[in-house]
Protein backbone atom coordinates (compact mmCIF):
# COMPACT_ATOMS: atom_id res chain seq x y z
CA UNK A 1 0.00 0.00 0.00
CA UNK A 2 1.37 3.40 -0.99
CA UNK A 3 2.08 6.23 1.43
CA UNK A 4 -0.94 8.15 0.17
CA UNK A 5 -3.35 5.28 0.77
CA UNK A 6 -1.86 4.61 4.21
CA UNK A 7 -2.38 8.25 5.20
CA UNK A 8 -5.97 8.18 3.89
CA UNK A 9 -6.69 4.98 5.91
CA UNK A 10 -5.20 6.53 9.06
CA UNK A 11 -7.27 9.69 8.62
CA UNK A 12 -10.41 7.61 8.08
CA UNK A 13 -9.79 5.59 11.27
CA UNK A 14 -9.05 8.77 13.22
CA UNK A 15 -12.35 10.27 12.08
CA UNK A 16 -14.19 7.11 13.09
CA UNK A 17 -12.60 7.23 16.55
CA UNK A 18 -13.52 10.89 16.94
CA UNK A 19 -17.12 10.23 15.92
CA UNK A 20 -17.45 7.36 18.39
CA UNK A 21 -15.81 9.44 21.14
CA UNK A 22 -18.16 12.34 20.48
CA UNK A 23 -21.18 10.04 20.67
CA UNK A 24 -19.99 8.55 23.98
CA UNK A 25 -19.35 12.03 25.39
CA UNK A 26 -22.82 13.15 24.28
CA UNK A 27 -24.44 10.19 26.06
CA UNK A 28 -22.44 10.89 29.24
CA UNK A 29 -23.42 14.56 29.20
CA UNK A 30 -27.07 13.62 28.69
CA UNK A 31 -26.94 11.27 31.71
CA UNK A 32 -25.25 13.89 33.89
CA UNK A 33 -27.71 16.59 32.87
CA UNK A 34 -30.55 14.28 33.81
CA UNK A 35 -28.98 13.87 37.26
CA UNK A 36 -28.92 17.64 37.76
CA UNK A 37 -26.14 19.08 39.93
CA UNK A 38 -26.36 16.18 42.40
CA UNK A 39 -23.59 14.23 40.64
CA UNK A 40 -21.11 16.91 41.65
CA UNK A 41 -21.64 15.93 45.31
CA UNK A 42 -19.85 12.67 44.55
CA UNK A 43 -16.62 14.67 44.52
CA UNK A 44 -17.45 17.17 47.29
CA UNK A 45 -15.42 16.76 50.49
CA UNK A 46 -16.90 17.81 53.82
CA UNK A 47 -15.32 20.97 55.24
CA UNK A 48 -15.73 22.40 58.76
CA UNK A 49 -19.07 24.19 59.00
CA UNK A 50 -20.71 22.25 56.16
CA UNK A 51 -24.20 20.89 56.78
CA UNK A 52 -24.08 17.10 56.54
CA UNK A 53 -26.94 14.57 56.48
CA UNK A 54 -25.87 11.45 58.33
CA UNK A 55 -27.27 7.94 58.56
CA UNK A 56 -26.25 6.03 61.68
CA UNK A 57 -26.47 2.85 63.72
CA UNK A 58 -25.54 3.03 67.42
CA UNK A 59 -24.40 -0.12 69.22
CA UNK A 60 -24.24 -1.21 72.86
CA UNK A 61 -21.13 -2.73 74.45
CA UNK A 62 -22.02 -6.22 73.20
CA UNK A 63 -22.38 -5.06 69.58
CA UNK A 64 -26.18 -5.09 69.41
CA UNK A 65 -27.74 -2.22 67.43
CA UNK A 66 -30.10 -0.09 69.53
CA UNK A 67 -30.77 3.01 67.41
CA UNK A 68 -30.59 3.16 63.61
CA UNK A 69 -31.73 4.89 60.43
CA UNK A 70 -30.89 1.78 58.42
CA UNK A 71 -34.13 0.02 57.54
CA UNK A 72 -32.39 -3.30 56.88
CA UNK A 73 -30.64 -3.25 60.26
CA UNK A 74 -33.93 -2.37 61.94
CA UNK A 75 -35.90 -5.17 60.25
CA UNK A 76 -33.22 -7.79 60.94
CA UNK A 77 -33.04 -6.91 64.64
CA UNK A 78 -36.80 -6.64 65.06
CA UNK A 79 -37.36 -9.97 63.31
CA UNK A 80 -35.14 -11.61 65.95
CA UNK A 81 -37.21 -10.07 68.74
CA UNK A 82 -34.48 -7.60 69.75
CA UNK A 83 -35.24 -4.12 71.05
CA UNK A 84 -34.25 -1.47 68.50
CA UNK A 85 -35.42 2.07 67.72
CA UNK A 86 -35.85 3.53 64.24
CA UNK A 87 -34.73 7.17 64.02
CA UNK A 88 -34.49 10.05 61.58
CA UNK A 89 -31.24 11.10 59.95
CA UNK A 90 -29.01 13.65 61.64
CA UNK A 91 -28.53 17.06 60.05
CA UNK A 92 -25.42 18.54 61.65
CA UNK A 93 -22.60 21.02 61.15
CA UNK A 94 -19.23 19.37 60.62
CA UNK A 95 -16.77 20.16 63.40
CA UNK A 96 -19.26 21.99 65.63
CA UNK A 97 -19.92 20.68 69.14
CA UNK A 98 -23.29 20.61 70.84
CA UNK A 99 -23.90 23.43 73.33
CA UNK A 100 -26.33 21.39 75.46
CA UNK A 101 -26.06 18.05 77.23
CA UNK A 102 -28.22 16.08 74.79
CA UNK A 103 -29.66 16.20 71.29
CA UNK A 104 -33.22 14.94 70.60
CA UNK A 105 -33.71 12.71 67.56
CA UNK A 106 -37.18 12.02 66.17
CA UNK A 107 -38.04 8.33 66.38
CA UNK A 108 -40.81 6.23 64.86
CA UNK A 109 -43.34 3.94 66.50
CA UNK A 110 -46.21 2.06 64.88
CA UNK A 111 -48.59 3.53 67.46
CA UNK A 112 -47.83 7.24 67.14
CA UNK A 113 -45.62 7.70 64.07
CA UNK A 114 -42.75 10.22 64.25
CA UNK A 115 -43.83 11.83 67.51
CA UNK A 116 -41.27 10.42 69.96
CA UNK A 117 -37.78 11.76 70.61
CA UNK A 118 -34.66 9.83 71.54
CA UNK A 119 -31.84 11.41 73.56
CA UNK A 120 -28.36 11.40 72.05
CA UNK A 121 -25.79 12.58 74.57
CA UNK A 122 -23.42 15.38 73.61
CA UNK A 123 -20.41 13.03 73.67
CA UNK A 124 -22.08 10.88 71.00
CA UNK A 125 -23.21 13.80 68.85
CA UNK A 126 -19.83 15.52 69.07
CA UNK A 127 -17.91 12.33 68.27
CA UNK A 128 -19.75 12.15 64.95
CA UNK A 129 -19.47 15.86 64.17
CA UNK A 130 -15.71 15.90 64.69
CA UNK A 131 -15.17 12.97 62.28
CA UNK A 132 -17.13 14.33 59.30
CA UNK A 133 -14.43 16.60 57.85
CA UNK A 134 -12.78 15.00 54.82
CA UNK A 135 -15.60 12.54 54.12
CA UNK A 136 -17.61 12.41 50.87
CA UNK A 137 -21.18 11.46 50.01
CA UNK A 138 -21.54 7.70 50.38
CA UNK A 139 -18.52 7.34 52.66
CA UNK A 140 -18.93 5.11 55.71
CA UNK A 141 -17.04 5.12 58.99
CA UNK A 142 -17.14 3.40 62.38
CA UNK A 143 -16.58 5.76 65.31
CA UNK A 144 -15.67 4.89 68.89
CA UNK A 145 -17.52 7.05 71.43
CA UNK A 146 -15.34 8.50 74.25
CA UNK A 147 -16.50 7.42 77.71
CA UNK A 148 -19.04 5.15 76.02
CA UNK A 149 -19.89 3.29 79.23
CA UNK A 150 -22.52 5.07 81.36
CA UNK A 151 -23.42 2.70 84.16
CA UNK A 152 -25.95 3.60 86.81
CA UNK A 153 -27.52 1.67 89.67
CA UNK A 154 -31.31 1.46 89.76
CA UNK A 155 -32.66 0.38 93.20
CA UNK A 156 -35.63 -1.96 93.37
CA UNK A 157 -37.80 0.76 94.95
CA UNK A 158 -37.06 3.19 92.12
CA UNK A 159 -37.91 0.58 89.49
CA UNK A 160 -41.18 -0.26 91.21
CA UNK A 161 -42.15 3.42 91.20
CA UNK A 162 -41.74 3.24 87.42
CA UNK A 163 -43.98 0.14 87.31
CA UNK A 164 -41.03 -2.12 86.48
CA UNK A 165 -41.14 -5.55 88.12
CA UNK A 166 -37.71 -6.44 89.46
CA UNK A 167 -38.25 -10.21 89.28
CA UNK A 168 -38.86 -10.05 85.55
CA UNK A 169 -35.51 -8.40 84.75
CA UNK A 170 -32.49 -10.38 83.57
CA UNK A 171 -28.91 -9.49 82.66
CA UNK A 172 -28.78 -8.44 79.02
CA UNK A 173 -32.34 -7.10 79.00
CA UNK A 174 -32.94 -3.69 77.41
CA UNK A 175 -34.51 -1.16 79.74
CA UNK A 176 -36.30 1.91 78.35
CA UNK A 177 -35.96 5.03 80.46
CA UNK A 178 -36.73 8.74 80.35
CA UNK A 179 -33.97 11.37 80.46
CA UNK A 180 -33.87 15.16 80.45
CA UNK A 181 -31.20 17.80 79.90
CA UNK A 182 -32.31 19.26 83.23
CA UNK A 183 -32.52 16.39 85.77
CA UNK A 184 -33.54 18.65 88.67
CA UNK A 185 -36.44 20.10 86.67
CA UNK A 186 -37.37 16.56 85.64
CA UNK A 187 -37.93 15.66 89.31
CA UNK A 188 -39.76 18.83 90.37
CA UNK A 189 -41.63 19.81 87.21
CA UNK A 190 -43.99 17.34 85.55
CA UNK A 191 -44.13 19.51 82.41
CA UNK A 192 -40.41 19.13 81.63
CA UNK A 193 -39.57 17.43 78.33
CA UNK A 194 -38.61 13.78 78.73
CA UNK A 195 -36.68 11.95 76.02
CA UNK A 196 -36.38 8.20 75.46
CA UNK A 197 -33.13 6.36 76.14
CA UNK A 198 -32.26 2.66 76.11
CA UNK A 199 -29.93 0.94 78.56
CA UNK A 200 -28.61 -2.60 78.93
CA UNK A 201 -28.83 -4.40 82.30
CA UNK A 202 -25.25 -5.50 82.96
CA UNK A 203 -25.76 -7.01 86.44
CA UNK A 204 -28.52 -7.71 88.93
CA UNK A 205 -28.82 -8.31 92.68
CA UNK A 206 -31.83 -8.82 94.89
CA UNK A 207 -31.99 -5.08 95.59
CA UNK A 208 -30.94 -3.35 92.37
CA UNK A 209 -29.77 -3.57 88.78
CA UNK A 210 -26.86 -1.88 87.00
CA UNK A 211 -27.91 -0.29 83.72
CA UNK A 212 -25.42 0.84 81.07
CA UNK A 213 -27.04 3.52 78.88
CA UNK A 214 -23.89 4.35 76.93
CA UNK A 215 -23.32 3.62 73.24
CA UNK A 216 -19.60 2.78 72.75
CA UNK A 217 -19.68 2.82 68.93
CA UNK A 218 -21.62 4.07 65.93
CA UNK A 219 -21.52 3.34 62.20
CA UNK A 220 -22.20 6.40 60.04
CA UNK A 221 -22.79 7.02 56.35
CA UNK A 222 -22.84 10.38 54.55
CA UNK A 223 -26.11 10.89 52.68
CA UNK A 224 -25.73 14.50 51.52
CA UNK A 225 -23.47 17.54 51.92
CA UNK A 226 -25.00 21.04 52.05
CA UNK A 227 -28.35 19.84 50.67
CA UNK A 228 -30.68 22.40 49.16
CA UNK A 229 -33.76 22.95 51.29
C-alpha positions in Angstrom: 0.0 0.0 0.0 1.4 3.4 -1.0 2.1 6.2 1.4 -0.9 8.2 0.2 -3.3 5.3 0.8 -1.9 4.6 4.2 -2.4 8.2 5.2 -6.0 8.2 3.9 -6.7 5.0 5.9 -5.2 6.5 9.1 -7.3 9.7 8.6 -10.4 7.6 8.1 -9.8 5.6 11.3 -9.1 8.8 13.2 -12.3 10.3 12.1 -14.2 7.1 13.1 -12.6 7.2 16.6 -13.5 10.9 16.9 -17.1 10.2 15.9 -17.4 7.4 18.4 -15.8 9.4 21.1 -18.2 12.3 20.5 -21.2 10.0 20.7 -20.0 8.6 24.0 -19.4 12.0 25.4 -22.8 13.1 24.3 -24.4 10.2 26.1 -22.4 10.9 29.2 -23.4 14.6 29.2 -27.1 13.6 28.7 -26.9 11.3 31.7 -25.2 13.9 33.9 -27.7 16.6 32.9 -30.5 14.3 33.8 -29.0 13.9 37.3 -28.9 17.6 37.8 -26.1 19.1 39.9 -26.4 16.2 42.4 -23.6 14.2 40.6 -21.1 16.9 41.6 -21.6 15.9 45.3 -19.9 12.7 44.6 -16.6 14.7 44.5 -17.5 17.2 47.3 -15.4 16.8 50.5 -16.9 17.8 53.8 -15.3 21.0 55.2 -15.7 22.4 58.8 -19.1 24.2 59.0 -20.7 22.3 56.2 -24.2 20.9 56.8 -24.1 17.1 56.5 -26.9 14.6 56.5 -25.9 11.5 58.3 -27.3 7.9 58.6 -26.2 6.0 61.7 -26.5 2.9 63.7 -25.5 3.0 67.4 -24.4 -0.1 69.2 -24.2 -1.2 72.9 -21.1 -2.7 74.4 -22.0 -6.2 73.2 -22.4 -5.1 69.6 -26.2 -5.1 69.4 -27.7 -2.2 67.4 -30.1 -0.1 69.5 -30.8 3.0 67.4 -30.6 3.2 63.6 -31.7 4.9 60.4 -30.9 1.8 58.4 -34.1 0.0 57.5 -32.4 -3.3 56.9 -30.6 -3.2 60.3 -33.9 -2.4 61.9 -35.9 -5.2 60.2 -33.2 -7.8 60.9 -33.0 -6.9 64.6 -36.8 -6.6 65.1 -37.4 -10.0 63.3 -35.1 -11.6 66.0 -37.2 -10.1 68.7 -34.5 -7.6 69.8 -35.2 -4.1 71.0 -34.2 -1.5 68.5 -35.4 2.1 67.7 -35.9 3.5 64.2 -34.7 7.2 64.0 -34.5 10.0 61.6 -31.2 11.1 59.9 -29.0 13.6 61.6 -28.5 17.1 60.1 -25.4 18.5 61.6 -22.6 21.0 61.2 -19.2 19.4 60.6 -16.8 20.2 63.4 -19.3 22.0 65.6 -19.9 20.7 69.1 -23.3 20.6 70.8 -23.9 23.4 73.3 -26.3 21.4 75.5 -26.1 18.0 77.2 -28.2 16.1 74.8 -29.7 16.2 71.3 -33.2 14.9 70.6 -33.7 12.7 67.6 -37.2 12.0 66.2 -38.0 8.3 66.4 -40.8 6.2 64.9 -43.3 3.9 66.5 -46.2 2.1 64.9 -48.6 3.5 67.5 -47.8 7.2 67.1 -45.6 7.7 64.1 -42.7 10.2 64.3 -43.8 11.8 67.5 -41.3 10.4 70.0 -37.8 11.8 70.6 -34.7 9.8 71.5 -31.8 11.4 73.6 -28.4 11.4 72.1 -25.8 12.6 74.6 -23.4 15.4 73.6 -20.4 13.0 73.7 -22.1 10.9 71.0 -23.2 13.8 68.9 -19.8 15.5 69.1 -17.9 12.3 68.3 -19.7 12.2 64.9 -19.5 15.9 64.2 -15.7 15.9 64.7 -15.2 13.0 62.3 -17.1 14.3 59.3 -14.4 16.6 57.8 -12.8 15.0 54.8 -15.6 12.5 54.1 -17.6 12.4 50.9 -21.2 11.5 50.0 -21.5 7.7 50.4 -18.5 7.3 52.7 -18.9 5.1 55.7 -17.0 5.1 59.0 -17.1 3.4 62.4 -16.6 5.8 65.3 -15.7 4.9 68.9 -17.5 7.0 71.4 -15.3 8.5 74.2 -16.5 7.4 77.7 -19.0 5.1 76.0 -19.9 3.3 79.2 -22.5 5.1 81.4 -23.4 2.7 84.2 -26.0 3.6 86.8 -27.5 1.7 89.7 -31.3 1.5 89.8 -32.7 0.4 93.2 -35.6 -2.0 93.4 -37.8 0.8 94.9 -37.1 3.2 92.1 -37.9 0.6 89.5 -41.2 -0.3 91.2 -42.2 3.4 91.2 -41.7 3.2 87.4 -44.0 0.1 87.3 -41.0 -2.1 86.5 -41.1 -5.6 88.1 -37.7 -6.4 89.5 -38.2 -10.2 89.3 -38.9 -10.1 85.6 -35.5 -8.4 84.7 -32.5 -10.4 83.6 -28.9 -9.5 82.7 -28.8 -8.4 79.0 -32.3 -7.1 79.0 -32.9 -3.7 77.4 -34.5 -1.2 79.7 -36.3 1.9 78.4 -36.0 5.0 80.5 -36.7 8.7 80.3 -34.0 11.4 80.5 -33.9 15.2 80.4 -31.2 17.8 79.9 -32.3 19.3 83.2 -32.5 16.4 85.8 -33.5 18.6 88.7 -36.4 20.1 86.7 -37.4 16.6 85.6 -37.9 15.7 89.3 -39.8 18.8 90.4 -41.6 19.8 87.2 -44.0 17.3 85.6 -44.1 19.5 82.4 -40.4 19.1 81.6 -39.6 17.4 78.3 -38.6 13.8 78.7 -36.7 11.9 76.0 -36.4 8.2 75.5 -33.1 6.4 76.1 -32.3 2.7 76.1 -29.9 0.9 78.6 -28.6 -2.6 78.9 -28.8 -4.4 82.3 -25.3 -5.5 83.0 -25.8 -7.0 86.4 -28.5 -7.7 88.9 -28.8 -8.3 92.7 -31.8 -8.8 94.9 -32.0 -5.1 95.6 -30.9 -3.4 92.4 -29.8 -3.6 88.8 -26.9 -1.9 87.0 -27.9 -0.3 83.7 -25.4 0.8 81.1 -27.0 3.5 78.9 -23.9 4.3 76.9 -23.3 3.6 73.2 -19.6 2.8 72.7 -19.7 2.8 68.9 -21.6 4.1 65.9 -21.5 3.3 62.2 -22.2 6.4 60.0 -22.8 7.0 56.3 -22.8 10.4 54.5 -26.1 10.9 52.7 -25.7 14.5 51.5 -23.5 17.5 51.9 -25.0 21.0 52.0 -28.3 19.8 50.7 -30.7 22.4 49.2 -33.8 22.9 51.3 
